[in-house]
Amino acid sequence: MAAKAQEKKITDDAIISMYMDYVLEHEAVPKSIYKFCKENKIKEEDFYKHFGSVETLQHRIWEKFYENTNKLMMDNKDYASFSNKDKMLTFFFSMFELLTMNRSYVLFALSEHKNMLKNSGQLKGLRHKIKEFSTALINEANESKNYKLTKRNPTLFSEGAWIQFLFLLKFWMEDSSPAFEKTDVVIEKSVTTIFDVFENTPLDSILDFGKFLYKEKMA
């Protein structure tokens, strides 16, 4: 196989693209690296230069989703002047815009387990990056607070942001509204609620969000 492989420049992104196409066309994960490489006319050694296994490739795809989301945000010249709440909103809107562009793959990748927590292995790298992002936001907010009692717990906030992402991901996977507009509404309401909680004014937002979820559940 290796002798017949076409000479081409192999990159992380190229292999990721090949893998995503492969699983969608075959509706299955490659049974071996050999078969995957043979079908895509690349050398096994080139695959292993970038990924040690299919599992590490799967993890990397989710990390790439985050990195591309971050790039979208950084390309916005006004992003640096956003409030922390607007930065979080921008993150979630950008992330789900990117996930929507790759919806078929995401649904396939997460189809084995409806419970998001059971996908924690595949999403481990993404979890770390989202917690890192949200920790930076809360630390930035704490810098402007003069008293210890008014400062927020970065660990608690970052874990909340991760749980929020899992909730939004599940909602988006089940959303059948045009252009996933219901997911957009949930993103805005959930981010507003979390920031209101951290500013000690949660009641109205929590009730509003609760009514929305109840309505969606009963619809």
C-alpha positions in Angstrom: 0.0 0.0 0.0 2.7 2.5 1.0 4.5 2.1 -2.3 1.4 2.9 -4.2 0.5 5.9 -2.1 0.5 9.2 -3.9 3.1 11.7 -2.8 1.3 14.6 -1.3 1.8 17.0 1.6 -0.1 15.7 4.5 -1.3 18.0 7.3 -3.5 17.7 10.4 -6.3 19.5 8.6 -6.0 17.2 5.5 -6.3 14.0 7.6 -9.1 15.5 9.6 -11.0 16.3 6.4 -10.4 12.8 5.0 -11.6 11.3 8.3 -14.8 13.3 8.5 -15.6 12.5 4.8 -14.8 8.8 5.5 -17.1 8.4 8.5 -20.0 10.2 6.8 -19.7 8.2 3.6 -19.3 4.8 5.3 -21.4 5.7 8.4 -18.8 4.0 10.5 -15.4 4.7 12.1 -12.5 3.1 10.1 -11.8 -0.4 11.3 -8.1 0.1 10.9 -5.6 2.9 10.1 -4.4 0.7 7.2 -7.8 0.6 5.5 -8.3 4.3 6.1 -4.9 5.2 4.6 -5.3 2.9 1.7 -8.7 4.4 0.7 -7.3 7.9 1.0 -4.1 7.0 -0.8 -1.8 8.2 1.9 1.0 6.4 3.8 0.4 5.0 7.2 3.6 6.6 8.4 2.2 10.0 7.4 -0.9 9.4 9.4 1.2 8.5 12.5 3.3 11.6 12.2 0.1 13.6 13.1 -2.1 11.2 15.1 -1.3 8.2 17.3 -4.8 6.6 16.8 -8.3 7.3 15.6 -9.2 8.3 19.1 -6.6 11.1 19.2 -7.8 12.3 15.8 -11.4 12.4 17.1 -10.2 14.5 20.1 -8.3 16.8 17.8 -11.4 17.5 15.7 -13.2 19.0 18.7 -10.2 21.0 19.7 -10.1 22.3 16.1 -13.7 23.4 16.4 -12.7 25.5 19.4 -9.6 26.9 17.7 -11.6 27.9 14.6 -14.2 29.5 16.8 -11.5 31.5 18.6 -10.1 32.7 15.3 -13.6 33.9 14.2 -13.9 35.9 17.4 -10.4 37.3 17.2 -11.0 38.4 13.6 -13.7 40.7 14.9 -11.9 44.0 15.5 -14.5 45.0 18.1 -14.2 41.8 20.2 -11.6 43.2 22.6 -13.9 46.0 23.7 -16.9 43.6 24.3 -18.1 43.1 27.9 -17.5 39.6 29.3 -21.1 38.7 28.8 -20.9 39.7 25.1 -17.6 37.8 24.8 -19.4 34.6 26.1 -22.3 35.2 23.8 -20.0 35.7 20.8 -18.2 32.5 21.8 -21.3 30.4 21.9 -22.9 31.9 18.8 -19.6 31.4 16.8 -19.2 27.9 18.1 -22.7 26.7 17.2 -22.4 28.5 13.8 -19.3 26.3 13.2 -20.9 23.2 14.5 -23.9 23.8 12.2 -21.5 23.9 9.2 -20.3 20.4 10.4 -23.7 19.2 11.8 -23.7 15.8 10.0 -20.3 14.9 11.4 -21.2 16.2 14.9 -24.4 14.2 15.0 -22.5 11.1 13.8 -19.7 11.6 16.4 -22.2 11.9 19.3 -24.8 9.4 18.1 -23.4 6.6 20.2 -24.3 8.2 23.5 -27.2 10.6 23.9 -25.8 11.5 27.4 -23.2 14.1 26.7 -21.2 13.1 29.8 -20.6 9.7 28.3 -18.7 11.5 25.5 -16.4 13.1 28.0 -13.4 11.2 26.5 -13.9 12.5 23.0 -14.7 16.0 24.3 -11.9 16.1 26.9 -9.7 18.5 25.0 -12.6 20.8 24.2 -13.7 20.8 27.9 -10.2 22.0 28.9 -10.3 24.8 26.3 -13.8 26.0 27.2 -12.9 26.0 30.9 -9.7 27.9 30.1 -11.6 30.5 28.1 -14.3 31.0 30.8 -11.7 31.2 33.6 -9.9 34.0 31.7 -13.2 35.9 31.5 -14.0 35.6 35.2 -10.4 36.5 36.2 -10.6 39.6 34.0 -13.9 40.5 35.7 -12.4 39.9 39.2 -9.5 42.4 38.5 -12.0 45.2 38.5 -13.5 44.2 41.9 -11.9 45.8 45.0 -13.2 43.4 47.6 -12.7 39.7 48.0 -16.4 39.1 48.8 -17.4 40.5 45.5 -15.0 38.4 43.4 -16.3 35.3 41.6 -14.9 31.7 41.8 -13.2 31.0 38.5 -13.4 27.2 39.0 -17.1 27.3 39.7 -17.7 29.6 36.7 -15.7 27.6 34.3 -17.3 24.3 35.3 -20.7 26.1 34.9 -19.7 27.2 31.4 -18.8 23.6 30.4 -22.1 22.3 31.7 -23.9 25.1 29.9 -22.1 24.1 26.6 -23.2 20.4 27.1 -26.8 21.6 27.6 -26.7 23.8 24.6 -25.1 21.0 22.5 -27.9 18.6 23.4 -30.6 21.2 22.7 -29.0 22.1 19.3 -28.8 18.4 18.3 -32.6 18.1 18.9 -33.5 21.5 17.5 -35.6 21.2 14.3 -36.5 24.9 14.1 -35.5 26.8 10.8 -31.9 27.9 11.0 -31.8 26.5 14.5 -33.3 29.8 15.7 -34.5 28.2 19.0 -30.9 27.4 19.8 -30.0 31.0 19.3 -32.7 32.0 21.8 -31.5 29.5 24.4 -27.9 30.6 24.0 -28.9 34.2 24.7 -31.2 33.4 27.6 -28.8 30.9 29.2 -25.8 33.3 29.0 -27.8 36.2 30.4 -29.0 34.0 33.3 -25.5 32.8 34.2 -24.1 36.3 34.2 -27.1 37.6 36.2 -26.5 34.8 38.7 -22.9 36.0 39.1 -24.1 39.5 39.6 -26.6 38.4 42.3 -29.7 39.4 40.3 -30.9 36.0 39.1 -34.6 35.9 39.8 -36.2 37.5 36.7 -33.8 35.8 34.3 -34.1 32.4 35.9 -37.9 32.6 35.8 -37.8 33.8 32.1 -35.5 31.0 31.1 -37.5 28.5 33.1 -40.7 29.5 31.4 -39.0 29.2 28.0 -37.7 25.7 28.7 -41.1 24.6 30.0 -42.8 25.9 26.9 -40.3 24.1 24.7 -40.8 20.9 26.6 -44.6 21.0 26.4 -44.6 22.1 22.7 
